[in-house]
Amino acid sequence: MTDNPAPAVTRTNPPFASDEATMLTSWLDFHRATLALKCDGLTPDQLRERSCPPSPMSLLGLVRHMAEVERHWFRRYLNGEDLGPTSRYWSEAYPDGDFDLVEDADVVADTAAWQEDVAYARAAVKDVPLDTVAKLPRRGDEVTLRWILVHMIEEYARH
């Protein structure tokens, strides 16, 4: 018997055979759950801890980064919401603020923001065709929802 309680987060393996949209969203949810599992049960100080100097990487920084990525790809680009020029965590003065400025960050609020952005993203793609086109406003490029989902899988998996 172990002293550690069972994790509060569960991770479901993607199906081996399914339609493309289900496969892509299942893999994205798998990687979202992987990040949640890595954070599960850690203290705020543990979440702020840097992996290995000089890297600014911490689990909290990654949560904050992924909240921004979810927010921008699904709200700004897919649904065309005007989020203004600001970010929750970074600015011109601190372009990597999501990773760098974690010492005084509110772990509960930042984790809640990430979960809200994930919930929004799940709802935003439900029953939306994969060939739906999104615009990247600053560059004028077009990408499909399929591309966004693959990119999001890549974002989670590479970190």
C-alpha positions as CSV (number, residue, x, y, z in Angstrom):
1,M,0.0,0.0,0.0
2,T,1.3,3.5,-0.9
3,D,1.1,6.6,1.2
4,N,0.2,8.7,-1.9
5,P,-3.5,9.0,-2.6
6,A,-4.8,8.2,-6.1
7,P,-4.4,11.2,-8.5
8,A,-7.4,13.4,-8.8
9,V,-6.8,13.6,-12.5
10,T,-7.5,10.8,-14.9
11,R,-6.2,10.3,-18.4
12,T,-8.0,8.4,-21.1
13,N,-6.1,6.8,-23.9
14,P,-7.3,7.9,-27.3
15,P,-9.3,5.3,-29.4
16,F,-7.4,3.1,-31.8
17,A,-10.0,3.5,-34.4
18,S,-12.3,6.5,-34.8
19,D,-13.3,9.4,-37.1
20,E,-10.6,12.0,-37.6
21,A,-12.2,14.7,-35.4
22,T,-12.6,12.3,-32.4
23,M,-9.1,11.1,-32.9
24,L,-7.6,14.6,-32.9
25,T,-9.6,15.9,-29.9
26,S,-8.9,12.7,-28.0
27,W,-5.2,13.1,-28.5
28,L,-5.4,16.7,-27.5
29,D,-7.3,15.8,-24.3
30,F,-4.8,13.1,-23.6
31,H,-1.9,15.6,-23.6
32,R,-4.0,18.1,-21.6
33,A,-4.5,15.4,-19.0
34,T,-0.8,14.6,-19.0
35,L,0.0,18.2,-18.0
36,A,-2.7,18.1,-15.3
37,L,-1.3,14.8,-14.0
38,K,2.2,16.3,-13.8
39,C,0.8,19.1,-11.6
40,D,-1.5,17.0,-9.5
41,G,-0.7,17.1,-5.8
42,L,2.2,19.5,-6.0
43,T,2.5,22.5,-3.8
44,P,2.6,26.0,-5.2
45,D,6.3,26.2,-4.6
46,Q,6.9,22.9,-6.4
47,L,4.9,24.1,-9.3
48,R,7.1,27.2,-9.5
49,E,10.3,25.3,-9.3
50,R,12.5,25.6,-12.4
51,S,13.5,22.4,-14.1
52,C,17.2,23.1,-14.6
53,P,19.1,26.4,-14.8
54,P,19.3,28.4,-17.0
55,S,15.9,27.2,-18.3
56,P,13.0,29.2,-17.0
57,M,10.7,26.1,-17.4
58,S,8.4,25.3,-14.5
59,L,5.2,23.4,-14.4
60,L,3.3,26.6,-13.5
61,G,5.0,28.4,-16.3
62,L,3.8,25.7,-18.7
63,V,0.3,25.9,-17.3
64,R,0.3,29.6,-17.9
65,H,1.8,29.2,-21.4
66,M,-0.8,26.6,-22.4
67,A,-3.6,28.8,-21.1
68,E,-2.4,31.5,-23.5
69,V,-2.0,29.1,-26.3
70,E,-5.5,27.6,-25.8
71,R,-7.0,31.1,-25.5
72,H,-5.4,32.5,-28.6
73,W,-5.9,29.6,-31.0
74,F,-9.5,28.9,-30.0
75,R,-10.9,32.3,-29.0
76,R,-8.8,34.7,-31.1
77,Y,-8.1,32.7,-34.2
78,L,-10.9,30.1,-34.6
79,N,-13.8,32.2,-33.2
80,G,-12.4,35.7,-34.1
81,E,-12.7,37.2,-30.6
82,D,-11.0,40.5,-30.1
83,L,-8.8,39.8,-27.1
84,G,-7.0,43.1,-27.5
85,P,-3.3,43.5,-27.6
86,T,-2.7,42.2,-24.1
87,S,-1.9,38.8,-22.6
88,R,-2.6,37.6,-19.2
89,Y,1.1,36.8,-18.5
90,W,3.4,38.5,-21.0
91,S,4.0,41.9,-22.4
92,E,6.5,43.7,-24.6
93,A,8.7,44.2,-21.6
94,Y,8.4,40.5,-20.6
95,P,7.8,38.5,-23.8
96,D,8.2,35.3,-21.9
97,G,6.3,36.4,-18.8
98,D,4.2,33.2,-18.8
99,F,7.4,31.3,-18.0
100,D,9.5,33.9,-16.4
101,L,7.2,35.7,-13.9
102,V,6.0,32.8,-11.8
103,E,7.5,33.7,-8.4
104,D,4.5,35.7,-7.3
105,A,2.0,34.1,-9.6
106,D,-1.4,33.0,-8.2
107,V,-1.3,29.2,-8.8
108,V,-5.0,28.7,-8.1
109,A,-6.1,31.5,-10.5
110,D,-3.6,30.5,-13.2
111,T,-4.7,26.9,-13.1
112,A,-8.4,27.9,-13.2
113,A,-7.7,30.2,-16.2
114,W,-6.1,27.2,-18.0
115,Q,-9.0,25.0,-17.2
116,E,-11.5,27.6,-18.3
117,D,-9.6,28.0,-21.6
118,V,-9.6,24.2,-22.1
119,A,-13.3,24.1,-21.5
120,Y,-13.9,26.9,-23.9
121,A,-11.8,25.2,-26.5
122,R,-13.6,21.9,-26.2
123,A,-17.0,23.6,-26.6
124,A,-15.6,25.7,-29.5
125,V,-14.7,22.7,-31.6
126,K,-17.7,20.5,-30.8
127,D,-19.4,19.6,-34.1
128,V,-17.3,22.1,-36.1
129,P,-16.0,20.7,-39.4
130,L,-12.2,20.1,-39.5
131,D,-12.0,22.2,-42.7
132,T,-13.3,25.3,-41.0
133,V,-10.9,28.1,-41.7
134,A,-9.5,30.4,-39.1
135,K,-7.6,33.6,-39.8
136,L,-4.4,34.8,-38.2
137,P,-5.2,38.5,-37.9
138,R,-1.6,39.9,-37.8
139,R,-0.3,37.8,-40.6
140,G,-3.5,37.3,-42.7
141,D,-2.8,33.6,-43.0
142,E,-5.5,31.1,-43.0
143,V,-5.4,27.8,-41.1
144,T,-8.0,25.0,-40.7
145,L,-9.4,23.7,-37.4
146,R,-7.5,20.5,-38.3
147,W,-4.2,22.4,-38.4
148,I,-5.0,24.0,-35.1
149,L,-5.8,20.7,-33.4
150,V,-2.6,19.1,-34.7
151,H,-0.6,22.2,-33.6
152,M,-2.2,22.1,-30.1
153,I,-1.3,18.4,-29.8
154,E,2.3,19.4,-30.8
155,E,2.4,22.3,-28.3
156,Y,1.5,20.0,-25.4
157,A,3.6,17.1,-26.5
158,R,6.8,19.0,-27.1
159,H,6.8,20.7,-23.7
